[in-house]
Amino acid sequence: MSNTEGVGAADTAGGVAEGAGANVTTTIVRRIRSGRDDEFADWIQSGLGLARIFPGFLGGGWLKESSVSDVCVIVLRFETQAALDNWLRSALRGGWLRTGRNIAEELPNDRVTTAVDLFERP
């Protein structure tokens, strides 16, 4: 089960861009709680919908490591690092995260720098 909107190999191949005003791509890794796959899909779509209306959002999506995995990688792309930081710290996102506490937990994540890193996590 996965969904990608505006995220493809070309979007993630460059990883996190350097320099002022450069587009940035980041990942967030979550573990779906047992039996919550359908709720997770709805919850993530809701979060992406909120991000979509946030200033500087360029696209995002999510994918599972495999069909039997409970680990999901969320990919977000923003116009600038400042726009991404504003989203990550926003009250809008904070409220959405609280609604998902019983659905999934965030896992430690080393930010990816290439598309290969999305699929070859340690």
Secondary structure by P-SEA (a helix, b strand, c coil): cccccccccccccccccccccbbbbbbbbbbbccccaaaaaaaaaaaaaaaaacccccccccccccccccbbbbbbbcccaaaaaaaaacaaaaaaaaaacccccccccccccccccccccc
